[in-house]
Every structure is written in structure tokens, then in C-alpha cells.
């Protein structure tokens, strides 16, 4: 299963390649500040570098250190994160910052084991912070490294499966050099990001191409083994864009857990609710009497485990009674860019064009 090439030779070739060809222009590479490295590593989880960079720079401008992040309200953090996806990362980032300030005087632990005990910091992220901020000899196993190792050593099986993940961790630790850790670790990451890419890898530029098991056996496209396919469930709902007399739209805070947790979104109803049921539900839930207007084009959004189809419709407030909840607010269209909204909802509000008039 594993190519028997001695690890010191493999690591030395990665180090030499990194020093000549590795990336050096990414914003988080300009500092040994653990806060900046932590933020980058969390943002880069399941997200491409090109997508992360503008979010990273804006987030740092708004929250330049762990103290400012800890002091910020969660809603401000979620607003800065909105559009980057996987919102539990932002909630855990905020929780971790508060813990660091409350229990560690705003200082990050120096070693990977202690870092991995903090909220939202897994084994690989902890190792990255320890290695890049303090030079600790620690293995990192992000998606790019997994791809390099599975191809180089011919490791079969989905990398997310526990037995395969254990084998990869053992291999990554065995390959750590005795020195030059600050070139070896990013070297594997950069090799996966720029040469040993998911599709159309440039094997001719790879420093370890001659020992690559996948290349030697014609299995580059088959490794890493993809996630086992499953039928993706479809979930549907109706959304109401409820406008007041000034044209502001009603938004409500979603529960802290679950999809878009902690963000503001549009009121959601059963997909099979008829007009009478929608009007009654709005009256009962929000103490608002509404008139339904025209529907908008359906919006489809893909989550990791299911597809989500939203059927939005305009509604106008006729009258209001009772006390509004603190979880509810009307926002004008000028205010939505600064609000913590999921990207599909923000796009929907920006393009409220009817598909048919309701008579």
C-alpha cells in the first residue's frame, strides 16, 4: 500500500522544491502571529484560497487581534463571515477567542496538543498554528497534503474514513524531517495546491514524480478515492419577503445551531402551505396581517448532505399588533449588505424580480 521510499529523501526533496517554487505571497505568510495563522487556517477549511483572501483581509481589518474578536458581538462576527459558508466555523472562532482572552490572557498556547483542546481547533489546524507560529515539529493533514500522500504512496480508500485517516496521520508524522519543518510542512501543502491538483496535475513539475505510485500505475485520476456517493435528499420550503410600508423586509435570527445558524434569514414555511395557511401562520407567529403578492424565481442551494430549494414570495404588511420579538427586524435594502445574511438570501434580496403576478 505504501511506497517504500525512505522518508528523509522524500522530505528533503519537498524542502528543496518549497524553497524554490513554494508560495510566498499569501497574506497569512507574512507573519508568525498565531492569531493571523489561526484565522487563515480556519477560513481555509473546505474553502479555496482565492475565495478566502478578500474575506481574510476584511476580517483582519475589522478584528485585528484576538481581543477585538472576543469583544465583538457574535452578530458582527457573523456579518463579517457571511458568504464564506460553513458558519459553525465563525461561531467557534468567536467562542475560542473569548476563551483565549478569559483564560489565557489572549495568548495562544505554544504546542499543538494544547491548541487542539480549544473550541474549533482540530488536530491539523493546531499543528499548523504550532508549526508556523512557533516552529514546532508537527504534522499537518489538510486536503492538499492528503492528495499528495495518497497519490505518492498509493493509499486506497476514502481519506475521510477512520482507518484511512489514521494511516495518513501515521505517514505524515513518519515523513516529518528532523529539521526544516517550516519549509517541509508548507511544501506539502503548496505542492498539493499548485502541482498535485485535484484535476490536471502538472506531474512534470513535481519534485517527487519519479516515486509517485499513482503516476506509476496510471491511477492519478482515481486517487484520492472519492467520498462514497449517496443520493442527495431534496428539501423544499416557502420563504416570505414581508415588506412594511417603507419597503423594508422582515428578517429573523435563525437558531444558533443548524444551517445558517445565528444568521438573519427570511421567514420559512412548509413547502405545501397554501395561501390561507401562510397568512394565518404570519399572523400567529409575528402578529402581522399581510397580503400575499407575487412569487419570485425559485432558489436552489447545495449543502454538503442535501439540496435546498426555496420558493420565495413577496408579501405586504397591512397592519401590525403585539410586541415584536428581539429576534425580528425590518431591514431596508440599503442595510442588507452589512447584515449577517446567508449568501443565497442576500442575492435573493438584491434581485427581487417577479416571475408572475398573483391575481
N, C-alpha and C positions, 0 to 999 in steps of 0.2 A: 504493500500500500504506500510506503514512503520511500522515496528515492534515497539511497544510502550515502549521498554526497556529504562529506564532513562539514559540519556546521561552521567551523571557523572560516573556511574558504568561502562559503556562501555569504556569510556576514561581511567579510572583507570586500567582496565584490559589490555588495549593496552599498557599503560605506563609500567606496571609490566612486560609484555612479552618483550617489547623492551629492557629493562634493562638487561634481562637475555639472550635473544635469538637474538636480533637485530644485523644487520651487523655493523661492526666497522672497517673493513679492506679496505674499498674503498678509493682510493686516495683523493677524494674530501672531505672525512670526517675528514681529518687530519688538517683542517684549518677553521678558521672563516673569511678568506679573501673573500670578496664579489666577487672579480674577479674570483677566482677559483670556487666558488659555481655557479656563473652565467654561466661560461663556461660549467661546468658539466651539469647543468640543460638544457641548450640549446642542447648540444650533445645528451642528453638522450631522447629528444623528438622523439618518434617513432623509437627509436633505443635501442637495448638490451645492458645491462651493459657490458657483455663480449666483445662486439664489440667496445664499447666506450673507454674502459680503455686504450688500446695502442694509440689510436688517442689523447686522453686527455693528456697523458704523453708526447707524441711527440709535441703536440701543445704548451704545457706549456714550454717545453724546448726551442722552437723557439720564443714564445711570452710570456715571464714570467709575464708580467703585462699589464695593460690596456694601458700604454703609448707606450710600444713596439708594441702592436697590432695596435694602432691608427697610428703609424708612418710607419707601413709596407705598401707596395703597395698591392692593392687588389689581384693581381695575386699571390703573395706569400701566402696570406691567403687561397686563393682557392686551391693552390697546397698542402698546409698542410691539407686541408679538403678533398681533392679528395679521393673518395672511400667511404666516410661516408654517402653520399646521401643527398637528400633534401637540395640542395645547396643554396637556399634562406636563410637558417639559417646562413651560413657563410657570405654572403653579408650583412645581417642585423647585425651580430656580429661586423663586421668591421665598419659599419656605426655608430652603437651605441658607439663603443669605441672612435671614432673620436668626436662624440658629447659630450661624458663624458669629454674628455680632453679639448675640445674647450670651453664648457660651465660650466663644474663643476670641473675644475682643476684636473680631473682624479679621483674624488671621487664619489662613488655610493651614491645616496640618501638612507636614512635610512629606510623610510617607504614604504610599498607595493604600496600605491596609487601613489606615485611619481615614483617609479620604473616602474610601469605599463605604464607610459607615454613615456617611452624610446622605440626606434625602436627595434622590435623583441622580446620585453619582454611582454608576456601576463600576465593575472591575476594569474595563478598558478605559473609561473616562478618568478614573482615579489614577491609572498608570500613566496616562498622557499628561495629566497635571504634574504628577511627581517627576516624570522624566523631563518634561520641557521646562518646568519652573525650577526644579532642583537637581536635575541630573541623575535621579535615581535609576538604577538598573531594573527596569520593569517592562514586561511585555505588553504590547497593545494589540488588540484584535478587533479592529473596525472592519467594515465591509471591504475596503480596498485590500487590507492585509489578508483577509480570508481568501479573497480571489487569488492573490499571488501564491499563497501557500497551497491551496487546493490544486492549482494547476502545476506548480513546481514539483509537488510531491505526490501527485496523482491520488488525492484523497477523495474517495467517493462518498456520497450521501449528502443530504441537505445540511448545510453548516449550522442551521438553527436547531437541529435535532441534538439532544443532550449528549449522546455518545460521540458524535462528530465534533461538537463544540469542545468537549473535553480533550479529544485528540488534538485539535487545533491549538488549544491553550498549551498543552504539553509541548507541542512542536515549537510554538512561538517562544516559549521560555527556553527550550534547548538551543534555539538559534541565537539567543542574545550573546553578543560579543563581550569579552571582558573589559573592553574599553570602547570609546567612540559611540556610546549609546545615543548621544544627541544627533548623530548622523545616521546610525543604523535604523532606529525606530522610524523617524520621518522618511527615511529612504524607502522602506517597505510601503509606507502609506502613499508616497509620491509615485512610486513605481506602479501601484495599482490604479492611481488616479489618472496618470498620464500615458502609461505604456501598456500595462496589462489590464486594459479596459474591458468592460463587460462585452462590448461588441467591437469588432475590427481592431483587435490589439496590434500594436506595431512590434511584433516579435523581433524584427531585425534591430531594434534599438534597445532590446532588453539585455542587461549585463549577465543574466543567468539563463539565457535562452537555450544554450547547449546542454543544460542539465534539466530542462523542463520536461516532466513526464507527460503532460498534456500535449505539448508540441510533438514530442517523440512518438506518441501513439495516435495523433490526429484527433484528440478529444478537447481541443481548446473551446469549442462551442458548447460542449457538454458539461464542462466544469467551470465554476462550482455547480453542483447538482441543484436544479431549481426547487423552490418550495413545491411540495405536492399540491396538485391542482384540486380545488374543491369548487363545487357550484356556488357562485356568489349570490346570496339571497338578495331580494329586492324589497326595499321598504319604501312606502309612499305616504305622503301626508299632504294636507292642505295648509297653506300659510295665508294669513290675512295681513295686508298692508293697510292698517286702520289709520286714516288721516283725520286730524282735527280741522277746525275751520281755517287755521292758518297754513295748513298743508304739512304740518309736522306728522311724523309717523310713529305709531306706538311700538316700543321695543320693551322686551322684558329680559331680566337676567336668567340665564339657564342655570340648572343645578350645578354645584361645583364639580361633580363627577359626571362622567359620560361624555358623549360627543359635544364639542364646543363648550365644555364645562367652564363656567364662570364668565362667558362672553354674553353680550347682548344679542338677541335674535328676535325674529318676528313671531308672533303668537302662532302656535302649531295646533292643528286639529286632525281628527281622523280623516283618512282619505275618502271614506264613503259618506261623510257627513253631508246632508242636504242643506239647502239654503235656510230652511226654518231652524234646523239644528244649530247651524253656525250662529245665527242671530241670537238664539236663546243661550248658547254657550258663552258668547261675548257678554251678554247681559249678566249672566250669573257669575262669570269669572272676573270681569273688570268693571261692572256697574256702568256699562256704556250701552246706549241704544244706537244701533248702526243701521245704515242702508248699504246693502251689497251693491257693488258696481261691477266693473268689467274684470275679466281674468287676464293674467299675463302668461307669457310663454312658460311652459314647464322648465324646471331647472334640474339637471341630473348631476349628482356629485358622488365620486367614488371614494369610499372609505376602505380601509385595509380588508375588512371582513364582509362588507356588503355595499350594495349600490343604493343611493338615497335619491328618490325622485320627489321634488317639491312642486306642488301645484299652487302658485300664488294668485291671489285675487285682491283687488282694491275694495276697500270699504270706507265709508264716510261716517263720522260721528254726528249723530243728530242731537243727542243730549247726554249728559253725564250726571251720575248721582253717587253718593257714598264717598269714601275716602280712598284715594289711590294708594296702592302699595309702594313701598320704597324700592321694590324690585322692578317697578314700571316707570317708564318715562317716555315723553314725546320728544323726538329729536327732529329738527329741521334738516333738509337735505344738505345744508351747508355744514352741519355738525357731524355728519356721519363719518367723515374721513378721520376725525380724531377719536371716534368712539371705538371701543373694543368689540368689533364685529367679525364674524367669520367671513372669509373672502367671498364665498358664493352669495352671502346675504348682502355684502357691500356692493357687489356687482349688480345684484338684482335691484337694489335701491337706486343705483346710478342710472339704470336703464328701464325705468317704469313705462314701457310702451305696451299698449293693449293689443291683444290678438283678436279680440272680438268684443262687441258691445253686448251687454246683458240688457234685455228689454223687460 
